[in-house]
Amino acid sequence: MAMHIEAFFHADTFTYSYVVADQVSGQCAVIDSVLDYTAESGQTSTTSADQIVNYIHEHGYTLEWVLETHVHADHLSAAQHIREKLGGKLAIGNQVGRVQETFGRLFNAGPEFAADGSQFDHLFADGETFTIGQIPARVIYTPGHTPSCVTYLIGDAAFVGDTLFMPDYGTARCDFPGGDAATLYHSIRKLFELPAETRVFMCHDYKAEGRDEFLNETTIGEEKASNVHVNERISEAQFVQLRQERDSGLGMPKLILPSVQVNMRAGEMPPPEANGIRYLKIPVDAL
């Protein structure tokens, strides 16, 4: 396969976005893009997203898919901006409505907010196949961090969202609404059935203690052998206990409130109010 993967690191949110390109056809996909957001002022910027847009232009690629692994709670998605600039179909897993229902109630989004995934162009079912140019891809439903998480297996590369981190850092938290540690354990076991040489690409890296550099790529074999939370020697009960104890001491991500409001709308801001201004809500004593 003539597949090329280009990573873009967003340092403010420790997020990796990717362009996956079929270099024969020139078709490509963007995975988990980031919109710059300054919490103190409410200002947004497309500076980081435009690095991806410019990269695709410079290489003469055609954008086929804008993919989200889940409704992110740590950064705002730039999917709408990228699709506006480059086209392509915006897609996510077909359980996204479960997240939309939960957070639609939290933010009192009202009946005008459809909790059915219709804000996206396509909703992927577990096991569904698609292509990027001539590169085969398959969707693997991997809930646990959220009820809607999916992994995109594209060629020999798995884009796992927040399900797994680098082996020295572990796994995603499971204490968000709809999250479940036992479910995450079984999702990861499903990924461990992939060939050991399958490349695994992170959505985030927070640098484990003692490591000097940020990393974004490992393999299924390395995760199975040495992931500090969920290697092949860890039982479900051990993992659930570890995850619950660890999650109980974690604070909320600093951008969870703006992120979820935007990302549950497929990267759109809430509709403007009568004065023409869009607002993000801050629920008090609700989380």
Order of alpha helices (4+ residues) and beta strands (2+ residues): beta-beta-beta-beta-beta-alpha-beta-alpha-beta-alpha-beta-beta-beta-beta-beta-alpha-beta-beta-alpha-alpha-alpha
